[in-house]
């Protein structure tokens, strides 16, 4: 995989150094967060057996990327930019439940937290639309495009805790794994696609832009879109924790980032 990354970077650099003045080449770094925040709470009331409270929560998590790009100026307002970058993104969700007896005293408690980390190789293709005169020192622009992401690795961790009020048998455990993406029985879609859009400003050789990505893969029937809830996978064996509500097994995480790019040539 390292050879693929180096070869892609070499191709991008070779194109940029082809001697055409309408070409540019540079480096970029990116930082932001993946996923989105969501909180759902439900309480069930029962006068016979007691009440039950259930909560699910998803939180945004930090991520980063770094890579190379080349840009071709179609006109003084339009350009095409092709890049290759390595990136890491995370996802997190939590489920919590509490049951109460008829006297409204806590009877049992459970909490499960799911952590997910993905490493990807992304290839974004963007169109930039520039405002202002070509010789202006600062030029604002809008950008849109698509990107392909290849999943290099994924690791998952589950932290669970179970207990009851006044009982000494409360316990917790943590389970972690690195997903074997080559396993034949895993229905893993390692190539993902997403739409990207944003805005930015270029000052001399430096560019600062804010962008967001939206996955183009369909959501599952429940509409969760890839929350990393744990579940059994593979011949019914509970030795791995993939997002069980996603048919493809793994989904590219949605990202909102701030990107800094620098033009070398």
N, C-alpha and C positions, 0 to 999 in steps of 0.2 A: 504493500500500500504506500509506503514511503517513496518507492520508485514512481508510482503514478503521480503523487503530489509534485515531485521534483520535475518529472517530464512535463506536466501541465504548466508549471512555473516557467520552464525553459521555453515552451512554445509561446506563451504570452510575452515573454521578454524578447524573443526573436522577432515577433511581429512588430513590437513597439520600436525595435531598433532597425527597422527596415529602411530607414532613411527618409521616410515621407514626413513632411512637416506637420501634416494633419494628425499624426499619431502622437500619443503621449503614454508614458508608463510611470507607475508609481507603486507605493506601498500604502496599506491602510490597517488601522486597528479599530476595533469595535467593542463597545461595552454596553450592557443594558440588562434586561430581564426577559425571561421566557414565561409562557403561560399567562394566566389571568386569575383574578381573585373572585371567588364565589363562596357564598355561605348559605346553607340551607338547614333550617331547624324545624323539627316537628315534635309535637307532644301529643300522646294518645292518653285519653282519660278513661279509666275503668273503675267503677265503684266496687267491683267484686274482687279483682286481683291487684289493683293498684295502678299507678300511672307509669308511663314510659316516655323518656325523652331521648331524641336521636338528632345528631348533628353531623353534617359533612362539610368540610371546608377545603378549599384549594387556594394556595398562596403563590404569588409571583416569586421567582427565584432568579439570582444573578447569573450572568453568563458573559462570554467574551469570544472574540475571534481576531485573527490576524492573517494577512495574505498579500497578494499582489494583484494588480489590475492593469489593463491597457484600454485606452479610449481612442476612438476615431471620430473626428469632427466631420459630420455630414454637411453642416452649414454653420453660420455664425450663431445659430440658435439651437440646433439639434446635434446630438452626439450619441454614439453607442459605446457602452462600457462593458467589458467582459472581465470577470475576476475569478480568482481561485483563492479560497481561504480555508484555514482550519479553525474549528470552533468547538466550544463546549457549552452545553445548556443543561439546566436542571428543571425538575418538576417536583411538586410536593402536594400531598393531600392527607387529610386526617379525618377519621370517623370516630365518633364518641357516642356512647349510649349509657344512660342511667335509668334504672328501674326503681320504683318506689312502692312500698306496700300500702295497704289501705289506710295506715296511720300517717302516711306521707313521710315516712322515714326511708332513706336510701337502702335498698336491698342488694343491688349489684351495680358494678361499674366496669366498663370496658373502653379501651382507647387503642386505636391502631393508627400508626403514622407510616406513610409510604414515601420513600425518597427515590428519585430516579435521576440518573446522570447520563447524558448522551454526548458522544464525541462524533463530529461529522466533518466531512469534506464538502464544502458548498461551492457551486459554480453559478454566480449570479450574472444575468444579462440584463442591463438596464438601458433605458432611453432617458436622456437628460434634455430638458427644455430650458434654455437660458433666457433671462431677462436682461435688458440694458444693452449698451453698446459693447462691441467686441473688445475695445481697448480700455474698458473701464477696469479700475483696479479691483473692485468688488463686484461680483455678479451673482445674483440669486438665481436659483433654478428649482424646478420640480422634476421628480424622477419617478419612473414606474418600470416594472419589468417582471421577469420570472426568474426563479432560481431552482436548480436541482441540488438536492442534498443527499449524500451517500453516507449511511450510518456506518461508522467505523467500529464503535463499541458502545455498550450500554451496561450500566451497573445499577442494581436495585437494592434497597435496604428496607426492611420492615421492622418497626419497633412496636411491640404489643404489650399491653398491660391489662390484667384482669383482677378484679377484687370485689370484696363485699364488706359492708360496714361491720366492724367488730369481729371480723374473722381473720385468723392468722394465716390462712392458706392463700392470701393474695400473692400474685406472682407476675413477673414480666419477662420478656425475652426479646432479643434482637437477632434478626436473620438477614444476612447479606449475600449477594452473589453477583458474579459477572456473567451476563447472558452469553451462552454459546450460540452465536449467530449462524454457525455452520451446521447446527443440528438439523437433520432432515425432517424431523417431525414438527419443527416450529414453522408456523405460517408467518414468516417475517418479510415485510416489504422494505428492503434496505434502501432503495431509491425512492425519494420523496420529492414532491414538487410544491412550490408555494408562489404566491403573488407578492410582490414587494412594491411599496410606494412611500414617498417621502418628499422632503424639501431640504434645501441647504444653501450655503453661500460659499463661493470660491474667492479667496483673496491671494493674489499672486500664485504661489505654488501650493498653498494650503487650502483644503476643503473640509468644511464641517457640515454634517447633515444629520437629520433625524429621520429614521425610517421604521417601518413596521412591516411585518410579514403575515400573510394569511395562508394557511394550508389549503391546498386544492384537493386533498383527499376527502372523500365523503365521510361524514360522521356515522357512528353506529346508530342502530335503531332507537337507542335510548337518548341520543342527543348529547352524550357526555363529551364526545370529541377527544378522547384520549386522557382522561384523568387517570393517574397511575394507581388506581385501587388494586390491591393484591388479589391474587386468585390462583387456582391450580391450573397447570398447563402441561400438556404432554402425557398422553395415556392415563390421565386421571391422577398423576403423581403430583403431590403438593411440594415439589422441591424447587420451584421457581415462582417468581412473582412478576408476571407481565400484566399490562392493563387488559383484564379479561373482557372488558366491554368494547374492545376495538377488534373488528374482524381481521385486520391485517396484522395484529399482534403488536405492532409498534407504530407510533405516529410521530411525525416531525412536530416539534414544539413551536408554537407561535412565539414570535420575538418582537420586542420593541427596543431599539438601540440608538445610540449616538455614535456616529462613525467619524473618525478623523483620517483623512487621506492626504498624502504628500506626493507631489509630482516630481520625479527624479529627472526625466527627460521630456 
